[in-house]
Amino acid sequence: MRIAFLEDDVHEADRFATLLRGAGHDVHVFGRGRGLLGDLRSESYELIVLDWELPDLSGYDVLKSIRGPLAIGTPVLFLTHRDSEADVVQALEAGADDFLTKPPGDRELLARVAALSRRSRDATAALAVIEIGPFRLDPVRRLLERNGTPLELTPREFEVALLLFRNIGKVLSRGHIMESVWGRDGSATTRTVDVHVSRVRKVLGLSAALGARLTAVYGYGYRLERSGKDPP
């Protein structure tokens, strides 16, 4: 899971990031609230972890921006030294999904993260066949068909298509696509992502006339969306 982690204490950030990375997560650490908010304008994540006390904006203010002007629905976990009932209620009412007081046990933190991951992405959905317009994508058989005809995609192109189909209607940043498909080994660039997305669009023939279209969001990434039209 791709995680944005807001924590200004370097030692705590290193400790928690190391723990989460050891569990297989991609963790991006931010030491300032404004830095995270700026990044969220061009990147997408599957979980956001917030500290409350920060040098610039409070974690609470960051959360209000996430749920307000940015209109981001990504699950948010507060990880903070605050522990009063009033703080918990305030965070949850502002849109947080969970609240954990420092210092958490390693197993508890991992369990909370796993629970939020399950909440945002049903495990069974990962194996479910996806049907959009004339397209049918089977992740188990690794088969993508249009009107019953198999389409030829390379393994990477199939992974790009699968990611887009699983996130229909959502804008995915280039960084999100890169890490989800290529990992963080540095073997891909944003240009690599653009080429593969272009190839997927061409092979599938994505268009409004077929019931699904792929649009580029300038300076950010891509969104696969239903066109609202009945395909031929």
C-alpha positions as CSV (number, residue, x, y, z in Angstrom):
1,M,0.0,0.0,0.0
2,R,1.2,3.5,-0.8
3,I,1.3,5.6,2.4
4,A,1.9,9.3,3.0
5,F,3.3,9.7,6.5
6,L,3.3,13.2,8.2
7,E,5.7,13.3,11.1
8,D,8.2,16.0,12.0
9,D,10.2,14.0,14.6
10,V,13.0,12.4,12.5
11,H,13.5,9.5,14.9
12,E,9.8,8.6,15.1
13,A,9.4,9.0,11.3
14,D,12.4,6.6,10.7
15,R,11.1,4.1,13.2
16,F,7.5,3.9,11.8
17,A,8.6,4.2,8.2
18,T,11.0,1.3,8.7
19,L,8.3,-0.8,10.4
20,L,5.8,-0.2,7.6
21,R,8.3,-0.7,4.8
22,G,9.2,-4.0,6.4
23,A,5.6,-5.0,6.1
24,G,5.7,-4.3,2.4
25,H,4.3,-0.8,2.2
26,D,5.6,2.1,0.2
27,V,6.1,5.0,2.7
28,H,6.6,8.6,1.8
29,V,7.6,10.7,4.8
30,F,6.8,14.5,5.2
31,G,8.0,16.7,8.0
32,R,5.7,19.6,7.3
33,G,2.0,19.8,6.8
34,R,2.3,22.3,3.9
35,G,4.7,19.9,2.2
36,L,2.2,17.0,2.3
37,L,-0.6,19.2,1.1
38,G,1.5,20.4,-1.8
39,D,2.4,16.8,-2.7
40,L,-1.3,15.7,-2.6
41,R,-2.0,18.1,-5.4
42,S,0.2,16.0,-7.7
43,E,0.3,12.6,-6.0
44,S,-2.2,10.0,-4.8
45,Y,-2.0,7.6,-1.9
46,E,-3.9,4.7,-0.4
47,L,-3.5,5.8,3.2
48,I,-2.5,9.1,4.9
49,V,-1.0,9.0,8.5
50,L,-1.0,12.3,10.3
51,D,0.8,13.5,13.5
52,W,-1.1,16.3,15.2
53,E,1.6,18.6,16.5
54,L,3.7,20.0,13.7
55,P,5.9,23.1,13.2
56,D,3.6,24.7,10.6
57,L,0.1,23.4,10.2
58,S,-1.4,21.1,12.7
59,G,-2.4,17.6,11.6
60,Y,-6.0,18.7,12.3
61,D,-5.7,21.6,9.8
62,V,-4.1,19.3,7.3
63,L,-7.0,16.9,7.7
64,K,-9.6,19.7,7.1
65,S,-7.8,20.6,3.9
66,I,-7.7,17.0,2.8
67,R,-11.4,16.5,3.3
68,G,-12.3,20.1,2.4
69,P,-10.7,22.0,-0.5
70,L,-8.7,19.0,-1.8
71,A,-11.8,16.7,-1.5
72,I,-9.6,13.6,-1.1
73,G,-11.4,10.5,0.3
74,T,-8.2,8.5,1.1
75,P,-8.4,6.9,4.6
76,V,-6.6,8.9,7.3
77,L,-5.1,7.6,10.5
78,F,-4.0,10.0,13.2
79,L,-0.9,8.9,15.1
80,T,-0.3,11.4,17.9
81,H,0.6,11.9,21.5
82,R,-2.8,13.5,22.1
83,D,-5.1,11.1,23.8
84,S,-8.1,13.0,25.2
85,E,-11.6,12.0,24.2
86,A,-12.2,15.5,22.9
87,D,-9.2,15.1,20.5
88,V,-10.4,11.7,19.2
89,V,-13.9,13.0,18.7
90,Q,-12.6,16.2,17.0
91,A,-10.5,14.2,14.6
92,L,-13.2,11.6,13.7
93,E,-15.8,14.3,13.2
94,A,-13.4,16.1,10.8
95,G,-13.1,13.0,8.7
96,A,-10.3,10.8,10.2
97,D,-10.9,7.1,9.8
98,D,-8.9,6.0,12.9
99,F,-7.0,7.4,15.9
100,L,-3.9,5.9,17.5
101,T,-2.0,7.3,20.5
102,K,1.8,7.2,20.6
103,P,3.7,5.2,21.3
104,P,1.8,2.3,19.6
105,G,2.9,-1.2,19.7
106,D,4.4,-2.4,16.4
107,R,1.8,-5.1,16.0
108,E,-1.1,-2.7,16.8
109,L,0.1,-0.1,14.2
110,L,0.4,-2.7,11.5
111,A,-3.0,-4.1,12.4
112,R,-4.6,-0.7,12.2
113,V,-3.0,-0.1,8.8
114,A,-4.1,-3.5,7.6
115,A,-7.7,-2.8,8.8
116,L,-7.8,0.5,6.9
117,S,-6.4,-1.2,3.8
118,R,-9.2,-3.8,4.0
119,R,-11.8,-1.1,4.5
120,S,-10.7,0.8,1.4
121,R,-10.1,-2.2,-0.8
122,D,-12.1,-5.3,-0.3
123,A,-9.7,-8.2,-0.6
124,T,-12.1,-10.3,-2.7
125,A,-12.3,-7.4,-5.2
126,A,-8.7,-8.1,-6.2
127,L,-9.8,-11.3,-7.9
128,A,-13.2,-10.2,-9.2
129,V,-13.8,-9.9,-13.0
130,I,-14.3,-6.3,-14.0
131,E,-16.8,-5.3,-16.7
132,I,-17.0,-1.8,-18.1
133,G,-19.0,-1.3,-21.3
134,P,-17.7,-3.9,-23.9
135,F,-14.6,-4.6,-21.8
136,R,-14.2,-7.6,-19.5
137,L,-11.0,-7.9,-17.5
138,D,-10.2,-11.1,-15.6
139,P,-7.3,-10.5,-13.2
140,V,-6.9,-14.2,-12.4
141,R,-6.6,-15.4,-16.0
142,R,-4.9,-12.1,-16.9
143,L,-7.2,-11.6,-19.8
144,L,-8.8,-8.5,-21.2
145,E,-11.5,-8.7,-23.8
146,R,-13.5,-6.2,-25.9
147,N,-16.8,-7.6,-27.1
148,G,-15.5,-11.1,-26.3
149,T,-12.3,-10.7,-28.4
150,P,-9.0,-11.0,-26.4
151,L,-6.7,-8.0,-26.6
152,E,-3.0,-8.4,-26.8
153,L,-1.1,-6.5,-24.0
154,T,2.3,-7.0,-22.6
155,P,2.5,-7.9,-18.9
156,R,3.2,-4.3,-17.9
157,E,0.5,-3.0,-20.1
158,F,-2.0,-5.4,-18.5
159,E,-0.9,-4.2,-15.0
160,V,-1.5,-0.6,-16.1
161,A,-5.0,-1.5,-17.5
162,L,-5.8,-3.5,-14.3
163,L,-4.9,-0.6,-12.1
164,L,-7.0,1.9,-14.1
165,F,-10.0,-0.5,-14.2
166,R,-9.8,-1.1,-10.5
167,N,-9.9,2.6,-9.9
168,I,-12.6,3.6,-12.4
169,G,-13.5,7.3,-11.9
170,K,-10.4,8.0,-9.7
171,V,-7.5,10.2,-10.8
172,L,-4.2,8.3,-10.4
173,S,-0.9,10.2,-10.3
174,R,2.0,9.1,-12.5
175,G,3.9,8.3,-9.4
176,H,1.1,6.1,-8.1
177,I,1.0,4.2,-11.4
178,M,4.8,3.9,-11.5
179,E,5.1,2.4,-8.0
180,S,2.1,0.1,-8.4
181,V,3.3,-1.4,-11.7
182,W,7.1,-1.1,-11.6
183,G,7.8,-0.8,-7.9
184,R,10.4,1.6,-6.5
185,D,13.5,0.1,-8.2
186,G,14.0,3.1,-10.4
187,S,13.5,1.1,-13.6
188,A,10.7,3.4,-14.8
189,T,10.1,7.1,-15.4
190,T,7.1,9.3,-15.9
191,R,7.8,9.0,-19.6
192,T,7.6,5.2,-19.3
193,V,4.2,5.6,-17.6
194,D,2.9,7.9,-20.4
195,V,4.0,5.5,-23.1
196,H,2.3,2.5,-21.5
197,V,-0.9,4.4,-20.8
198,S,-0.9,5.6,-24.4
199,R,-0.4,2.0,-25.6
200,V,-3.3,0.8,-23.4
201,R,-5.6,3.5,-24.7
202,K,-4.7,2.5,-28.3
203,V,-5.1,-1.2,-27.9
204,L,-8.4,-1.0,-26.1
205,G,-9.7,1.8,-28.3
206,L,-10.9,3.7,-25.3
207,S,-13.4,6.3,-26.2
208,A,-16.8,7.8,-25.2
209,A,-18.4,5.7,-28.0
210,L,-17.3,2.5,-26.3
211,G,-18.6,3.5,-22.8
212,A,-15.2,4.2,-21.2
213,R,-12.7,6.9,-21.9
214,L,-9.2,7.6,-20.6
215,T,-8.4,11.2,-19.9
216,A,-5.1,12.9,-18.9
217,V,-5.1,15.3,-16.0
218,Y,-2.6,17.9,-16.8
219,G,0.5,17.8,-14.5
220,Y,-0.9,14.9,-12.5
221,G,-1.9,11.7,-14.1
222,Y,-4.8,9.8,-15.6
223,R,-8.4,8.9,-15.0
224,L,-10.4,6.1,-16.6
225,E,-14.1,7.0,-16.4
226,R,-17.4,5.7,-17.8
227,S,-18.7,7.9,-20.6
228,G,-22.4,7.4,-19.8
229,K,-23.1,6.3,-23.3
230,D,-24.3,2.9,-24.4
231,P,-21.6,1.2,-26.5
232,P,-22.5,-0.3,-29.9
